[in-house]
Amino acid sequence: MISIKKIIRFRYFSKQRTIWCAVFVCNLLVLSSCRKYEEELDIPFTVNSQAGVAITFDDNYIDQWYAVDQILKPYNWKATFFVSQFNSLSYEELNKLKLLKKQGNEIGGHGWIHLKAAPFEKKNGEINYLDDEIFPMIRSMNEKSLAVHSFAYPYGSRDAITDTILLHEFNIIRGTTYGSEPASEQRCYFDNTSRVLFGLGIDNSYSQYSIPYFLSLLDYAKKNNKIVIFYAHKPVLKANKKYETEYKTLIEICRYIKEHNMKFYTVSELYQKEINKN
């Protein structure tokens, strides 16, 4: 039998979901109206932006992240590290994450178990998804003085429902995009209209892997005052497996940013730009 406590909790959560959805729709309408008004006045929506890049990393390659941070320091870079399976980290790995955060990088969430959000939520429901994947991660990271305000979907698995419930828990969330479309058609740009970002993978195993292509996206961003979102996994000197990003890729991206007077952003800094755009 279903306990009274679960029934009350389900009714509460259903009510909350209705409220979140209503707020979400209202926000979209307001943003659309503002965007249309600014377009009519011919005012750039990102008028106060500085072109740049948000480099993000997924999973729990803490030692490799810390090592590549030392290599990229000459470029005054910073990144967002989305951590999964936080409970598996050692004392030394936790200290390295705290050092990365102290140096201006952001530590975000990537799931307690690293679940595919959309199919898990469809099969098990919103409450179980939050209880199994999100709340334990938030609680554990808070307890270790690594409060989390941003989230990246494992495998990029998401839909409108998961976006809605996660935007109640996080300021900003990141999905994924793929392919080597012309720069003007890519989805990996932040444009101040949404708290849902789409990053383009730069691991060597992705079909779109090409340093010249990545630099062409940065060139387009520079000319059009945009911010590119990239995501990677395990930084290595030479990639031999899936989910590995070579140092040379990161070095070329950072060099381009520095030489062209562009800016490095964390994901939460993009959120701050979104809420302060007016």
C-alpha positions in Angstrom: 0.0 0.0 0.0 1.1 3.6 -0.6 1.7 5.5 2.6 -0.1 8.7 3.5 3.3 10.4 3.5 4.0 9.4 -0.1 0.6 10.5 -1.2 1.1 14.0 0.4 4.5 14.2 -1.1 3.3 13.3 -4.5 0.4 15.9 -4.3 2.9 18.5 -3.2 5.3 17.7 -5.9 2.6 17.7 -8.6 1.4 21.1 -7.4 5.0 22.4 -7.4 5.5 21.0 -10.9 2.4 22.9 -12.1 3.8 26.1 -10.6 7.2 25.6 -12.1 5.7 24.9 -15.5 3.6 28.0 -15.3 6.5 30.1 -14.3 8.6 28.6 -17.0 6.0 29.4 -19.7 5.6 33.0 -18.4 9.4 33.5 -18.4 9.5 32.4 -22.0 6.8 34.8 -23.0 8.5 37.7 -21.2 11.8 36.8 -22.8 10.3 36.6 -26.3 8.5 39.9 -25.8 11.7 41.6 -24.7 13.7 40.1 -27.5 11.1 41.3 -30.1 11.1 44.8 -28.6 14.9 45.0 -28.7 15.0 43.7 -32.3 12.5 46.4 -33.3 14.8 49.0 -31.8 17.8 47.4 -33.5 19.6 47.0 -30.1 21.9 44.0 -29.8 20.5 41.7 -27.1 24.1 41.0 -25.8 25.2 44.6 -25.9 27.2 44.3 -22.7 28.8 41.0 -23.5 32.5 40.3 -24.3 33.1 37.6 -26.8 34.6 34.5 -25.3 34.4 30.8 -24.3 33.0 28.7 -21.5 35.1 25.5 -21.3 33.5 22.7 -19.3 34.5 19.2 -18.2 32.3 16.3 -17.2 32.7 13.2 -15.0 35.3 12.9 -12.2 38.8 13.0 -13.8 40.0 15.2 -10.9 43.7 14.4 -11.2 43.8 15.1 -14.9 41.8 18.3 -14.5 44.2 19.6 -11.9 47.2 18.7 -14.1 45.8 20.5 -17.1 45.0 23.5 -15.0 48.7 23.9 -14.3 49.5 23.7 -18.0 46.9 26.3 -19.0 47.7 28.9 -16.2 49.8 31.0 -18.6 46.6 31.8 -20.5 44.8 33.0 -17.4 42.1 30.5 -18.2 39.2 29.2 -16.1 36.7 26.4 -16.6 33.6 24.7 -15.1 34.2 21.1 -13.8 30.9 19.1 -13.6 31.5 16.3 -11.1 29.7 12.9 -11.1 29.7 10.2 -8.5 30.9 12.6 -5.9 30.8 10.0 -3.1 33.6 8.1 -4.8 36.2 10.9 -4.6 39.2 10.6 -2.3 40.4 13.1 0.2 43.2 14.2 -2.2 40.7 14.6 -5.0 38.4 16.7 -2.9 41.3 19.0 -1.9 42.2 19.4 -5.6 38.6 20.4 -6.4 38.7 23.0 -3.7 42.0 24.4 -5.0 40.5 24.6 -8.5 37.5 26.5 -7.1 39.8 28.8 -5.1 41.6 29.7 -8.3 38.5 31.0 -10.0 37.1 27.8 -11.6 33.6 26.6 -10.9 32.6 23.2 -9.6 29.2 22.0 -10.8 27.1 18.9 -10.6 27.0 16.0 -13.1 24.8 13.5 -11.2 25.1 11.3 -8.1 24.8 8.1 -10.2 25.4 9.6 -13.7 21.9 8.7 -14.9 20.4 9.4 -18.3 17.9 11.9 -17.0 15.1 11.8 -19.7 14.5 8.0 -19.9 15.0 7.5 -16.1 12.5 10.2 -15.3 9.9 8.8 -17.8 10.2 5.3 -16.3 10.5 6.2 -12.6 9.0 9.7 -12.2 10.2 13.1 -11.2 10.4 12.4 -7.4 12.6 9.3 -7.9 14.9 11.0 -10.3 15.5 13.9 -7.9 15.8 11.5 -4.9 18.2 9.2 -6.7 20.3 11.5 -8.8 20.1 15.1 -7.6 19.3 15.6 -3.9 22.1 13.3 -2.6 24.6 15.0 -4.9 23.6 18.5 -3.7 23.6 17.5 -0.1 27.0 15.8 -0.3 28.7 18.6 -2.2 27.3 21.2 0.3 28.7 19.2 3.2 32.1 19.2 1.6 32.0 23.0 1.1 31.5 22.7 -2.6 28.0 24.2 -3.0 26.7 23.5 -6.5 24.7 26.0 -8.6 25.0 24.5 -12.1 24.4 21.1 -13.6 25.4 19.3 -16.8 23.3 16.4 -18.1 25.1 13.0 -18.3 25.1 11.9 -21.9 23.3 15.1 -22.7 20.0 13.3 -22.0 17.3 15.8 -21.3 13.8 17.0 -22.2 11.4 19.8 -21.3 10.3 18.1 -18.1 13.8 17.5 -16.8 14.7 21.0 -17.7 11.8 22.4 -15.7 12.5 20.4 -12.5 16.2 21.0 -12.6 15.9 24.7 -13.1 14.1 24.7 -9.8 17.3 23.3 -8.2 20.0 25.0 -10.2 20.6 28.4 -11.7 21.7 27.1 -15.0 22.0 23.7 -16.8 24.0 22.4 -19.7 23.0 19.9 -22.4 25.0 18.9 -25.5 25.0 19.4 -29.2 26.8 17.7 -32.0 27.9 18.0 -35.6 30.1 20.3 -37.7 27.5 22.7 -39.1 28.6 26.1 -40.3 29.4 28.4 -37.4 26.3 30.5 -38.0 24.1 27.5 -37.5 25.8 26.0 -34.5 23.8 25.7 -31.2 26.8 26.0 -28.9 26.5 29.8 -28.3 25.2 31.6 -25.2 22.8 34.4 -26.2 21.3 35.6 -22.9 17.9 34.1 -23.7 17.9 30.8 -21.7 19.2 29.1 -18.6 19.7 26.0 -20.7 23.0 25.9 -22.5 24.3 23.5 -25.2 27.9 22.6 -25.3 29.8 21.1 -28.2 32.1 18.2 -27.4 35.8 18.6 -28.2 37.0 15.1 -27.3 39.0 13.5 -30.1 36.5 10.7 -30.4 33.6 13.0 -31.6 32.8 13.2 -35.3 33.1 17.0 -35.2 36.6 16.9 -33.8 38.8 19.4 -35.6 40.9 22.1 -34.1 40.5 24.4 -37.1 36.7 23.9 -36.8 36.7 24.8 -33.1 38.8 27.9 -33.9 36.3 28.9 -36.6 33.6 28.8 -34.0 35.7 31.1 -31.8 36.3 33.4 -34.8 32.6 33.6 -35.5 32.0 34.4 -31.8 34.6 37.1 -31.9 33.1 38.8 -35.0 29.5 38.5 -33.7 30.1 39.2 -30.0 29.1 35.7 -28.8 30.2 33.1 -26.2 31.0 29.5 -27.2 30.3 26.6 -24.9 32.6 23.6 -25.2 32.7 20.4 -23.2 35.4 17.8 -22.6 36.1 14.9 -20.3 39.6 13.6 -19.6 42.5 15.8 -20.6 45.5 13.8 -21.9 48.7 14.3 -23.8 47.7 11.8 -26.5 44.1 10.5 -26.9 43.7 6.8 -27.3 40.2 6.2 -25.9 36.7 7.7 -25.9 36.1 10.7 -23.7 39.7 12.0 -24.0 40.7 15.5 -25.0 44.3 16.3 -26.0 46.2 19.0 -24.4 46.9 20.6 -27.8 43.2 21.1 -28.4 42.8 23.0 -25.1 46.1 24.9 -25.7 45.0 26.1 -29.1 41.6 27.2 -27.8 43.1 29.1 -24.9 45.8 30.6 -27.1 43.1 31.9 -29.5 41.1 33.5 -26.6 44.2 35.2 -25.2 45.5 36.4 -28.6 42.2 37.9 -29.6 41.4 39.6 -26.3 38.4 37.4 -25.6 37.2 36.2 -22.2 37.0 33.0 -20.3 33.7 32.4 -18.5 32.4 29.9 -16.0 28.9 28.6 -16.5 27.6 30.5 -13.4 29.0 33.7 -14.8 26.8 33.2 -17.9 23.9 32.9 -15.5 24.9 36.2 -13.9 25.0 37.8 -17.4 21.5 36.3 -18.1 19.9 37.8 -15.0 21.7 41.2 -15.3 21.2 41.7 -19.0 18.6 44.4 -18.4 
